[in-house]
Each structure stands twice: as structure tokens, then as C-alpha cells.
Amino acid sequence: MTDQTLPPSADCDLRGMIDHTLLTPEATAAQVDAHLREALDLGVGAVCISPTLIPADAYGLRVVTVCGFPSGAHDPRVKALEAELALARGADDIDMVVDLGAVASHDWAAVRRDIDAVRAVVPSEKTLKVIIESAALSEDEIIRCSEIGAEAGVDYIKTSTGYHPAGGASVSDVALIARIVGPHVGVKASGGIRTRAQAIALVNAGASRLGVSSTRALLADAAADAAPVGGDAASY
């Protein structure tokens, strides 16, 4: 299992925790290249792009991609093949969407089979995250999805795709997931993170990776408001 990034200390930048994200379905290869160059300029930890747009040359950046995105309503074999193809193209991280229909039905065996299918093709030196769409779930469903992900050996539980109408990451959901999975599984907060204050609150709640599309604006906000990281999340 990949070592998880620890929450930052008071003098740590958020940059290294950010997966600079471009997952709009109409994104072109030229836009992805501009996105990669922007990530280099911003000094972020990784880029997250659609699997068919993974470039041969990622400029040395860590490449995150998705499978079963954004609905999760895909056959596990399709998700596994999608992950395999993405890894062959150069992906370092696979962010898979859980089968939300199985979650809603409380068919936990199906949820586990879905995750296992992708875990089986993602080698240990790569990173697997499971997107559970936490804003659309009950507390009990968040707990059970987090438990199953941890039992299946995933590296991170990720809150959201950013595309569900229920919303994105929340401090309370991140804190709940972090409590359930413990220190050996990371938490990636994603969806609707636009300000430094939001990012810090999520990190303080237990997030160790952040999926952000408006990265430049968030980091500009951070430069303008250099409040220390590591304080009480409730103060933001």
C-alpha cells in the first residue's frame, strides 16, 4: 500500500496535496497539455485527467485518472479494463467510482466485488482510490463503504466525483471517513474546494489529498491569506 501524505504542519504548503483536476468531458488534448504546464507552474503534487487523454509525456508529473466515472454504473470487468488501459498509458493513480446502485441497495457483497475487480489489476506500487460520493450517502452508508474499501486494500477513500447534484466534499464526511479507515488508508477530499479556508478545514478533518480544479485561484487565495495550517477547523 502506498504511504499516505500526512496532514501539513503549520509551515507547510497545500501544493503537494493537490491533484490539479481537469475532467470536463469536452477537454481536448491541447487543453490537457495546457493543464499539465499549469500544474508544473503551480508546483502541485499531481494532475487528474480523463483516461483517454493521458499523454505520452506528462512532464514528470504524477498522473491520476478515473474509471467508472462519473456514475459508477459500470460492469466491474469494464472498470478493471479501463484501469488496466490507463495504467498502460502511464497513469500512477486510479480513482474508481463505487457502484452507487449497489450502495443504495445495500448490496455490500456487490460493492466489494466491484472494488476487488479493480484492486486486482492495480499493482501495489500504484495507488487506488475509491470514490464513494459521500454527499449522496447516509452516515451508515459512508461508514460501510469506507470499511469495505479499507478491507479491500484500497489506498484512499475519496469523497466525490464533483459531478453529483448532492454536492462535493464536506468537513463532516471527511472526518467520518478518516475515523473509520484509520491512519493506514488516506482520505481524498474532492468536489467544490475553491478556497484556502475550505482546503485547510478539510485537511484538519483528516484529508491527505485534495482534488481541485480551481487550483490557481485557491493558491492565490492562500498567498493572500497565509493563515497557519493545523488549527481548529471550526474557526474557518
Phi, psi and chi 1 to 4 in degrees:
 res  aa     phi    psi   chi1   chi2   chi3   chi4
   1 MET       -  139.9 -177.8  177.6  -68.2      -
   2 THR   -66.8  137.4  -54.8      -      -      -
   3 ASP   -63.1  139.7  -70.7  -20.0      -      -
   4 GLN   -89.4  147.4  -50.0  -54.0  -25.2      -
   5 THR   -74.3  129.4  -55.4      -      -      -
   6 LEU   -77.6  151.6  -65.4  175.1      -      -
   7 PRO   -55.7  145.7  -26.8   35.9      -      -
   8 PRO   -72.4  153.0   26.6  -34.2      -      -
   9 SER   -81.7  179.3   61.3      -      -      -
  10 ALA   -61.5  -25.2      -      -      -      -
  11 ASP  -106.1   14.4   59.1   -7.9      -      -
  12 CYS   -94.3  143.1 -175.4      -      -      -
  13 ASP   -82.6  153.0 -158.7  -27.3      -      -
  14 LEU   -79.2  -13.6  -67.7  168.2      -      -
  15 ARG   -53.2  -46.6  -65.4  170.2 -165.7  -92.2
  16 GLY   -67.5  -12.7      -      -      -      -
  17 MET   -95.6   -7.8  -54.6  177.6   75.6      -
  18 ILE   -91.3  130.3  -70.3  175.2      -      -
  19 ASP   -95.6  102.3  -67.0   -5.8      -      -
  20 HIS   -70.4  113.3 -176.8   43.5      -      -
  21 THR  -110.4  132.8  -58.8      -      -      -
  22 LEU  -137.3   99.3  176.4   63.5      -      -
  23 LEU  -125.3   19.3  -70.2  171.6      -      -
  24 THR   -65.6  134.5   52.2      -      -      -
  25 PRO   -65.0  -21.3   19.3  -30.2      -      -
  26 GLU   -92.4    6.0   68.4  -85.7   16.8      -
  27 ALA   -61.1  136.8      -      -      -      -
  28 THR  -100.8  167.7   64.7      -      -      -
  29 ALA   -60.0  -38.1      -      -      -      -
  30 ALA   -65.1  -39.3      -      -      -      -
  31 GLN   -68.1  -37.0  -72.0  170.4  -33.0      -
  32 VAL   -64.3  -42.3  167.5      -      -      -
  33 ASP   -61.5  -41.7 -173.3   68.6      -      -
  34 ALA   -63.4  -37.1      -      -      -      -
  35 HIS   -64.1  -42.9 -175.2   75.6      -      -
  36 LEU   -62.6  -43.9  -69.0  164.6      -      -
  37 ARG   -65.4  -36.8  -67.3  177.9 -177.2  -84.8
  38 GLU   -64.5  -39.9 -177.8  177.5   51.6      -
  39 ALA   -60.7  -41.0      -      -      -      -
  40 LEU   -61.4  -44.9  -75.7  172.8      -      -
  41 ASP   -62.5  -38.6 -179.6   53.5      -      -
  42 LEU   -80.9  -19.7  -65.0  173.0      -      -
  43 GLY    73.5   34.1      -      -      -      -
  44 VAL   -82.7  171.0  -62.7      -      -      -
  45 GLY   -76.3  -32.0      -      -      -      -
  46 ALA  -163.0  166.5      -      -      -      -
  47 VAL  -118.6  145.9  -69.0      -      -      -
  48 CYS  -120.7  118.0 -177.0      -      -      -
  49 ILE  -137.1  166.0   55.8  179.3      -      -
  50 SER   -66.7  149.3  -62.5      -      -      -
  51 PRO   -63.4  -34.6   17.1  -29.0      -      -
  52 THR   -74.0   -9.9   55.7      -      -      -
  53 LEU  -108.1   12.3  -68.3  170.5      -      -
  54 ILE   -67.0  122.8  -63.4  173.3      -      -
  55 PRO   -83.0  159.6   31.4  -33.4      -      -
  56 ALA   -67.0  -33.9      -      -      -      -
  57 ASP  -117.7  108.2 -177.4    0.3      -      -
  58 ALA   -97.9   16.4      -      -      -      -
  59 TYR    58.1   29.2  -54.2  113.7      -      -
  60 GLY    78.9    4.3      -      -      -      -
  61 LEU   -79.2  151.3  -68.8  161.0      -      -
  62 ARG   -73.0  129.8 -175.4  176.2 -172.4   87.8
  63 VAL  -108.8  122.3  175.7      -      -      -
  64 VAL  -107.7  139.6 -177.8      -      -      -
  65 THR  -140.1  179.9 -164.7      -      -      -
  66 VAL  -123.5  156.5  -68.4      -      -      -
  67 CYS  -142.2  149.6   73.9      -      -      -
  68 GLY    65.5   28.3      -      -      -      -
  69 PHE   -98.8  141.1 -169.2   88.8      -      -
  70 PRO   -98.3   -3.7   34.5  -33.7      -      -
  71 SER   -86.3  -28.1   72.3      -      -      -
  72 GLY    80.6   -5.1      -      -      -      -
  73 ALA   -88.5   62.8      -      -      -      -
  74 HIS  -129.3  148.0  -56.8   69.4      -      -
  75 ASP   -58.6  136.6 -171.4  -67.6      -      -
  76 PRO   -53.4  -32.0  -26.7   34.8      -      -
  77 ARG   -67.8  -34.1  -66.3  167.5  -65.1 -178.5
  78 VAL   -68.1  -43.8  173.2      -      -      -
  79 LYS   -60.8  -42.1  -68.7 -179.1 -176.1  179.1
  80 ALA   -64.2  -43.6      -      -      -      -
  81 LEU   -64.8  -41.1  178.7   58.3      -      -
  82 GLU   -59.9  -42.1 -167.4  172.9   18.8      -
  83 ALA   -64.7  -44.2      -      -      -      -
  84 GLU   -59.3  -45.9  -78.9 -171.1  -67.4      -
  85 LEU   -64.2  -39.5  -67.4  172.1      -      -
  86 ALA   -65.1  -41.2      -      -      -      -
  87 LEU   -63.5  -39.5  -69.0  167.8      -      -
  88 ALA   -64.7  -29.8      -      -      -      -
  89 ARG   -79.4  -13.4  -68.5 -173.4 -177.6  108.3
  90 GLY   122.7   10.1      -      -      -      -
  91 ALA   -68.1  144.5      -      -      -      -
  92 ASP  -101.4  -33.5  -61.9  -66.5      -      -
  93 ASP  -125.2  140.7  -64.4   23.7      -      -
  94 ILE  -115.4  123.1  -59.2  -66.8      -      -
  95 ASP  -107.9  102.4  -69.8   15.0      -      -
  96 MET   -98.4  145.4   68.7  164.6  -74.2      -
  97 VAL   -91.4  129.2 -175.3      -      -      -
  98 VAL   -64.3  157.5   75.6      -      -      -
  99 ASP   -73.8   96.5 -175.8  -22.6      -      -
 100 LEU   -66.5  -30.1  -68.3  170.4      -      -
 101 GLY   -64.7  -40.2      -      -      -      -
 102 ALA   -66.1  -37.3      -      -      -      -
 103 VAL   -63.3  -47.5  174.1      -      -      -
 104 ALA   -62.1  -30.5      -      -      -      -
 105 SER   -85.7   -4.8  -59.0      -      -      -
 106 HIS    56.9   36.7  -66.2  179.8      -      -
 107 ASP   -91.0   78.4 -173.1  -12.1      -      -
 108 TRP   -68.4  -27.5  -55.7  119.2      -      -
 109 ALA   -64.9  -39.3      -      -      -      -
 110 ALA   -68.0  -38.6      -      -      -      -
 111 VAL   -60.0  -44.0  172.7      -      -      -
 112 ARG   -66.4  -41.4  176.2   61.9 -172.2  -95.9
 113 ARG   -62.1  -38.6  -73.5 -166.4  -59.4  -89.5
 114 ASP   -61.7  -48.1 -172.1   48.6      -      -
 115 ILE   -68.0  -42.0  -63.4  171.8      -      -
 116 ASP   -59.7  -36.7  -78.4  -14.6      -      -
 117 ALA   -61.3  -38.8      -      -      -      -
 118 VAL   -81.2  -39.8  179.9      -      -      -
 119 ARG   -56.8  -34.0  176.5   75.3  -82.8 -179.1
 120 ALA   -65.8  -24.7      -      -      -      -
 121 VAL  -106.0   -5.0  -57.6      -      -      -
 122 VAL   -99.3  108.5  178.7      -      -      -
 123 PRO   -66.4  162.2   23.3  -31.4      -      -
 124 SER   -62.5  -25.8   59.3      -      -      -
 125 GLU   -79.1  -10.0   65.1  -91.0   19.8      -
 126 LYS   -99.9  174.1  -58.4  -67.3 -175.0  176.8
 127 THR  -118.2  132.1  -62.1      -      -      -
 128 LEU  -116.2  125.6  175.2   60.7      -      -
 129 LYS  -116.1  144.2  -49.7 -173.8 -162.1   83.2
 130 VAL  -114.3  120.4  172.1      -      -      -
 131 ILE   -87.7  120.4  -53.6  171.2      -      -
 132 ILE  -104.5   -4.6   66.4  169.8      -      -
 133 GLU    54.6   59.3 -146.0   67.1   90.3      -
 134 SER   -60.6  -31.7   57.3      -      -      -
 135 ALA   -65.6  -21.3      -      -      -      -
 136 ALA   -93.7   -0.1      -      -      -      -
 137 LEU  -110.5  157.2  -53.9 -176.1      -      -
 138 SER   -76.6  167.1   68.8      -      -      -
 139 GLU   -59.3  -43.9 -178.7  173.8  -52.7      -
 140 ASP   -63.0  -36.9  -73.0  -15.7      -      -
 141 GLU   -69.1  -39.0  -71.4  166.1  -15.0      -
 142 ILE   -60.4  -45.5  -67.8  171.5      -      -
 143 ILE   -60.5  -47.6  -69.7  170.1      -      -
 144 ARG   -67.8  -41.7 -165.9   69.7 -169.6  103.0
 145 CYS   -61.0  -41.4  -74.6      -      -      -
 146 SER   -65.5  -42.1  -60.2      -      -      -
 147 GLU   -62.6  -45.1  -70.6  173.1  -21.4      -
 148 ILE   -65.4  -42.2  -69.6  170.3      -      -
 149 GLY   -59.6  -45.7      -      -      -      -
 150 ALA   -63.1  -42.7      -      -      -      -
 151 GLU   -63.6  -33.3  -69.4  161.7    4.5      -
 152 ALA   -79.4   -6.7      -      -      -      -
 153 GLY    83.9   27.4      -      -      -      -
 154 VAL   -74.1  162.0  -53.8      -      -      -
 155 ASP   -90.6  -29.3  -60.5  -63.5      -      -
 156 TYR  -144.3  148.6  -73.0   81.9      -      -
 157 ILE  -101.4  128.5  -57.6  -64.1      -      -
 158 LYS  -111.0  137.6  178.7  177.2  171.3 -178.9
 159 THR   -68.5  -44.2   61.9      -      -      -
 160 SER  -154.8  156.0  -36.7      -      -      -
 161 THR   -82.6  -26.0   60.8      -      -      -
 162 GLY    89.5   -2.5      -      -      -      -
 163 TYR  -111.5   -7.4  -77.6   80.4      -      -
 164 HIS   -82.9  137.2 -161.2  -74.1      -      -
 165 PRO   -64.1  -16.8   19.1  -31.2      -      -
 166 ALA   -69.8  -19.6      -      -      -      -
 167 GLY   118.4 -173.7      -      -      -      -
 168 GLY  -112.4 -141.5      -      -      -      -
 169 ALA   -71.3  142.4      -      -      -      -
 170 SER  -130.0  153.9   71.9      -      -      -
 171 VAL   -60.5  -42.3  168.0      -      -      -
 172 SER   -66.0  -39.6   59.0      -      -      -
 173 ASP   -68.3  -42.0  -72.9  -12.0      -      -
 174 VAL   -60.4  -45.1  166.1      -      -      -
 175 ALA   -61.4  -40.9      -      -      -      -
 176 LEU   -64.7  -47.5  175.9   59.9      -      -
 177 ILE   -60.6  -45.7  -64.7  165.7      -      -
 178 ALA   -60.3  -38.9      -      -      -      -
 179 ARG   -65.9  -39.2  177.1  171.6   64.2   81.6
 180 ILE   -71.8  -45.4  -64.0  -56.6      -      -
 181 VAL   -83.2  -20.1  -58.9      -      -      -
 182 GLY    74.0 -167.5      -      -      -      -
 183 PRO   -78.2  -10.3   29.7  -36.1      -      -
 184 HIS   -95.6   -5.6  -57.8  -60.5      -      -
 185 VAL  -125.8  131.3  177.1      -      -      -
 186 GLY   -81.1  168.3      -      -      -      -
 187 VAL  -124.7  125.0 -179.5      -      -      -
 188 LYS  -107.0  120.0  178.3  176.4  173.0  179.9
 189 ALA   -92.0  131.7      -      -      -      -
 190 SER  -149.3  149.5 -176.8      -      -      -
 191 GLY   101.2  107.5      -      -      -      -
 192 GLY    78.7   17.0      -      -      -      -
 193 ILE   -89.7  107.5  -53.2  170.9      -      -
 194 ARG  -124.4  -14.0  -64.5 -177.4  177.3   86.0
 195 THR  -128.7  160.1   68.6      -      -      -
 196 ARG   -60.5  -40.8  170.9 -178.9  164.4   85.1
 197 ALA   -60.9  -42.6      -      -      -      -
 198 GLN   -61.7  -46.6  -74.6  177.3  -68.4      -
 199 ALA   -60.7  -45.1      -      -      -      -
 200 ILE   -64.5  -42.6  -69.0  172.4      -      -
 201 ALA   -60.5  -39.7      -      -      -      -
 202 LEU   -69.8  -39.4  -68.4  163.5      -      -
 203 VAL   -63.8  -44.7  168.9      -      -      -
 204 ASN   -64.3  -25.8  -70.5  -23.7      -      -
 205 ALA   -79.2  -16.0      -      -      -      -
 206 GLY   133.7   -0.6      -      -      -      -
 207 ALA   -72.2  138.2      -      -      -      -
 208 SER  -117.4   -6.8   46.1      -      -      -
 209 ARG  -137.1  151.9  -65.1  -83.0  -74.3  -86.6
 210 LEU  -131.0  125.7  -57.8  169.7      -      -
 211 GLY   -91.6  116.6      -      -      -      -
 212 VAL  -135.4  130.7 -179.1      -      -      -
 213 SER   -97.8  -33.2   56.4      -      -      -
 214 SER   -93.6   54.9   54.2      -      -      -
 215 THR   -65.4  -43.9  -52.9      -      -      -
 216 ARG   -60.5  -44.0 -173.1  174.3  -68.4  -81.1
 217 ALA   -65.7  -39.5      -      -      -      -
 218 LEU   -64.7  -42.3 -173.8  149.3      -      -
 219 LEU   -72.1  -31.9  -67.4  175.8      -      -
 220 ALA   -65.3  -39.0      -      -      -      -
 221 ASP   -62.5  -39.9  178.7   48.2      -      -
 222 ALA   -64.9  -39.5      -      -      -      -
 223 ALA   -66.5  -34.2      -      -      -      -
 224 ALA   -78.0  -25.2      -      -      -      -
 225 ASP  -130.9   84.2  176.2   19.2      -      -
 226 ALA   -85.3   49.9      -      -      -      -
 227 ALA   -66.3  141.2      -      -      -      -
 228 PRO   -66.1  143.2   24.3  -33.0      -      -
 229 VAL   -85.3  143.4  176.8      -      -      -
 230 GLY   111.4    1.9      -      -      -      -
 231 GLY   -86.8 -162.8      -      -      -      -
 232 ASP   -76.7  117.8 -178.0    0.5      -      -
 233 ALA   -59.2  -28.7      -      -      -      -
 234 ALA   -67.8  -14.6      -      -      -      -
 235 SER   -80.2   -7.0   64.8      -      -      -
 236 TYR  -100.6      -  -67.5   96.0      -      -
